[in-house]
Amino acid sequence: MIQQLFKYTAAGCMALALFAACKKSDSFLDKRQTESLTEQMVFSDSAKTLSFLTDMYVYTGSDIIHDRYTLVTSVVGNDYACFEDMTSHSVSYYGDPQAAFITGASTPKNFFSNNYYKTYYLKIRAANQYIAKVKKSPLSPAAQVRTAAEARFLRAFFYSQLVRLYGGVMIVSDTAYDLNTPMTYKRNSFKECIDYIAAECDKAAADLPGSLEQPAADYGRITRGMCQALKARMLVYAASPLFNGSAITTDPQLQPLVSYSGSYDATLWQKAADACKAIMNSSEYALFETETNASARPGYSFWKMFLLRKNSEYIMPYMFAPNTKIEGARFPLSRGGSGWSTPSQNLVDAFGMANGKATSAPGSGYDPKFPYNNRDPRFYCTVIYNQANVYNNSTKKMDPVDIYKTWQGQLTSDGLQAYSSRTGFYSRKMANDSTGRYTNQNRVLPVIRYTEILMGYAEAINELNGPTQEVYDIITAVRRRAGITPGADNLYGLEAGMSKEVMRGIIRSEYEVEFSYEGHWYYDTRRWKTAEVTENRPIQGMMVTKQQDNTWAYQAVTVLNAVFLYPKMYFCPFPFDEVNKSNDLIQNPGW
C-alpha cells in the first residue's frame, strides 16, 4: 500500500545539492552526495536541513532532461532517453521502455511510469517532513518561512506530475506517513487535486520572493512566479477537452477521477486565462529576444535562449552543472554524440515553412525534392538532418553531417541504422551545435518558460472568444521570435479573420514545434484528446539515398507501429502491486 512509498530512506531523501547556483560556487544549490542520517540529525543542523530540501529539487526535471535514468530508473529496459521518446516525436536508441509502451504492450506490472509514481510520493513525504520539522531547525525564522514555502511548492509540483499521468490521486495533506501508520488508499477526485494544487501554489507564493527580488546566488530556487506558473499550467489542463465535458468514461465512480467537469464548463477557460494573465501583468518575464547581426542564423534568439543560464523567459529552470552535456547524448557519432533520442519524420512534418505556412498550404514554397529548405527556423534549432551543418571537432568548423546510403547501398556511419540513428535524424534542441566546447556550456533547462504562459493565455481566450486581437498578437510575437518572416501583411503566416477552429489548430501546431523535446507533447496530446490520432499511426524515419548523379532521394520508413488503445492510454495505470494491496484504489479506465 501507499505507506510503503512513504518509508523514510535517508539515501533517497538526503542527496545534497545537485545544482550549481548562479554565482557562489559554495552555495545552497551546488553539490550532490548521499548520507545516512536520522531525522533528528537532519533538522538539528542548518546545512543538512537545506540539503534535505535540495534533494527534492533534483526530481523536478524528469520531463526535460536528456537521460531520465539519472533520476528515475525505468522498470523496463534502459531508460537512457528523454520523455519525448514516449511520443511519436522521437525514437529512443534503446528499444525499451518506449517500444512496449508505444505499441500498446505495456501492463500495470511493467508500465514506464510505475517508478515515477513511487518517486513522486517519496518526495511528497519528504516535503511533508520538511514543512513539519523545519521550525525546529537552526535556520533563522525568515529562512524557515521561505524554505517551508519552497517545500510546499515542490509538493504541489510532484502532485501535478502525478495528476498529469494518473488523473485524480490520493492527497495526503501534511501527514508524513510511515510503515506503522494504518491507512486506506482512496483517490481524490481530479477536481479536488487541481483545486488543491492551485491553492497550495497560492499559499507558497505568499511567502516567496519574485524573480526580480531574488538574490542572484539563489537563482534556481522557488519564486512567486514559479508558483503562479504551475497554477496556470494546471488550470489550463483542467479546462482542456479531456477533463472538461468529454470524459473518457461514463462510469459514475470513475468519471470524477479522470475529469474536472462532467459537462463543458467555459468558466474553466476563464480561470486559466486569469491565471496566465496574472503572470503576464507581473512584468517579471518576457519573450527572450536579442539583437543579431546580418550573419546570424534565422531564429537566433530561439537558439540562443537555451544556451544561457538565465534569461527573461525562464520561469522555472532545472539547474545543471556547467559541464553537463546534452550534445553528447543527442549528436551523431561523427560529432562525438550517442544519438540516444532521434527525431521522427512525424516531428519533422510538423514544422512549417519560414513564411509561417504549413508545408501543405498553397504558396508555402515547400519542395519535396528539397524538403529541408526554407523551413521554420525552429526546425534548424531542433533537428539534425542529412547535410545539416554541425560543428566538427576534427576540422574545427561547421561541416555537413552525412546521414544517407549510397546508390550502391553503403550506409554512412551516421546513417539510418540501429545504434546510430533509428530515424535518419538527430536532435539538437537546446544544444550548442556551433562549437566543440560542449562541456563548458553554462546553461539550465526550462521546466516552465514564459512562452507556455503566453500560449496558455492565447488558447484560453480563443476557446472563450475566438481569435481576438490579443490571440493574434501572441501568436505573431512567438513566431517573430522564432524567425518566421512577417510577410506583406505582417501576420507571420497567419490569415486575417480566422475561425476559432482554425486558430485552435494553429495554436496546437505552435505548441508542437515550439516545445518539442521539452516534455510537453505527451501531456498536450492527452489533454487535447488528440492522442488517439497523433499517437496512433506509424512512427516514421527517413532513408536518404545519394544517387549516382549526386542528387538525393527520400523514402519514408516505419520505425515503430504506434498503437494508442482508447480509452486506457489517456491515463497511466496505477502500478499493479498498489492496486493489488488496496481494495479502495480504483484503477483507471481500461486497465
Sequence and secondary structure as in RCSB ss.txt:
>XXXX:A:sequence
MIQQLFKYTAAGCMALALFAACKKSDSFLDKRQTESLTEQMVFSDSAKTLSFLTDMYVYTGSDIIHDRYTLVTSV
VGNDYACFEDMTSHSVSYYGDPQAAFITGASTPKNFFSNNYYKTYYLKIRAANQYIAKVKKSPLSPAAQVRTAAE
ARFLRAFFYSQLVRLYGGVMIVSDTAYDLNTPMTYKRNSFKECIDYIAAECDKAAADLPGSLEQPAADYGRITRG
MCQALKARMLVYAASPLFNGSAITTDPQLQPLVSYSGSYDATLWQKAADACKAIMNSSEYALFETETNASARPGY
SFWKMFLLRKNSEYIMPYMFAPNTKIEGARFPLSRGGSGWSTPSQNLVDAFGMANGKATSAPGSGYDPKFPYNNR
DPRFYCTVIYNQANVYNNSTKKMDPVDIYKTWQGQLTSDGLQAYSSRTGFYSRKMANDSTGRYTNQNRVLPVIRY
TEILMGYAEAINELNGPTQEVYDIITAVRRRAGITPGADNLYGLEAGMSKEVMRGIIRSEYEVEFSYEGHWYYDT
RRWKTAEVTENRPIQGMMVTKQQDNTWAYQAVTVLNAVFLYPKMYFCPFPFDEVNKSNDLIQNPGW
>XXXX:A:secstr
 HHHHT   HHHH        SS TTSTTS        HHHHTTSHHHHHHHHHHHHHTT TTT S GGGTS  S
SS   S GGGGSTTEEESS TTHHHHHTT   TTT TTHHHHHHHHHHHHHHHHHHHHGGGSSS HHHHHHHHHH
HHHHHHHHHHHHHHHHSS    TT    TT         HHHHHHHHHHHHHHHHTTS  TTTS GGGTTS  HH
HHHHHHHHHHHHHHSTTTBT  S   TTTHHHH SBSS  THHHHHHHHHHHHHHTTTS         TTS TTH
HHHHHTT SS TTEEEEEE  TT  SHHHHS GGGT    EEE HHHHHH  BTTS  TTSTT    TTSTTTTB
 HHHHTTEE TT EEEETTTTEEEE    EETTS B TTSBSTTSBSSS EE TT   S S GGG   EEEEEEH
HHHHHHHHHHHHHHHSS HHHHHHHHHHHHHHT   TTTTSTT  TT  HHHHHHHHHHHHHHHSTTTT HHHHH
HHTT HHHHTSSEEEEEEEEE TTS EEEEEEEEEE    TTGGGS    HHHHHH TT    TT 
